[in-house]
C-alpha cells in the first residue's frame, strides 16, 4: 500500500489499486476526526461506516494515480477465497 495525502485537508491514507477501477483505502486515523467531510456528516448524525468516500480524498487519490505515484496493477498480497493460484 502507498501513502496518499488529501490535497484539501492533509489527511493521510494508505492506497492500493488492483486495477484502474478498484481502489482499496486504509485510513490511518479515525475518519470522523481527521476528515472535514466525514466530520460534517457525522455531526449531522451519519455514522462513518455508511459514508462511501470523501470526494476531495478521492480526487487526491486519482491525482496521485495520474502522476504515477500509485500503481494501478498492484498484486494482491493475500489469498482470495475461491480463486486457484
Order of alpha helices (4+ residues) and beta strands (2+ residues): beta-beta-beta-alpha-alpha-alpha
